[in-house]
């Protein structure tokens, strides 16, 4: 049961985390996965690729191609203006949720 709960919690914040990573600098999918892994939010490519595609299709992300010294060109993602607005809204919501959890936990 706990694994299911943990999985659902991670899914709920994954989009916010990915947008936060990309907001810091343009990011290649492997960079995103590595950053999530270092933060102990381990996810697989099969989860991230569809999410990035959905965000791109919804106008939240754009991308550019860059030649790779080893292998095929790489797709680097960045936030659009709509993406920046969404990230700001998610940041506000995260802060509100975090404060609510802290209030509940302190009683």
N, C-alpha and C positions, 0 to 999 in steps of 0.2 A: 504494500500500500504506500509506504513512504517513497519508494522510487517513482511511482506514478505522480504523486504530489510534487516531488522535486522536479520531475520532467515538465509538468504543467507550469510550474513557476518559471522555469528557465525559458520555455517557449513564450511566455507572456512578456518577458523582458528582452528577448533576443533582438527584435527589431530596433528597440531603443539602443541597445548596446552596439549594434552594427552601424546605425546612423551616427552614434557618438564617435566610433572609430574613424569612419569616413570623414567626419567633420574635422578631425585633427589634421588629416592629409589625405590626398587621393590614395586609394587602396586597391590592391590586387586581391583576388579572393583568397589566395594562400596567406597573404598578410593579415587579412581579417581573421581567418581561422587560427593563425598563430597567436594573435593578440587575445582572442577569446580563450585559447588554451592556456596562455600564461595567466589569465584571470580566473582559471579553474572553471570556465564555462565551456567545457568540451562539447563541441558539436561536430557533425560530419558534413562533408561537402554536399551530400544529398539533401541536407536541410538548408544550407546557406544559398546554394545556387538558385533554387526556386524562389526564395525570398528576395534575392537581389533582382531577379527577373521581374517579379511582381512590383517591386519598388520602382524599377525603371519604367515599366509599363504604365504605372500610375503617376509618372512625372516627378517622383521624389528623388530619383537618382538619374544622372547621365553618366556617360563613360567615354573614354578615348582609348584607342589602341596604341600600344607602344611595342616596338620591336624588342625581342628578347635575345640576349647574347647566346642563349642555349635553348633552342626549341621554338615553338610557334609564338606569334605576337601575344601580348598580354593585354587584358581588358582592365583598365584602371577606372574605378568608380569615384564620383564626386557628388556632392549634394547640389540639387537645383535650388532655386529660391523657395519653391514649395517645400522642398526637403528641409531647408533651414527653418521654415515656419513650423513644420511638423515636429522637428527635433526640439524646438523651443517649447512647444505645447507638451510634448512627452516629458521634457525636463520638469516643467511645472507640475504635471500630474505625478511624476515620480516623487518629487519633494512632498507633495500633499499626502501620498500614500505612505511614504517613509515616516512623516510626522504622525499620521494616524496610528501606524503600527507602534511607534514609540510611546504614544499616549496610552494605547491599550495595554502594552506590555509593562508599563510603569505602575499600573494599578494593583 
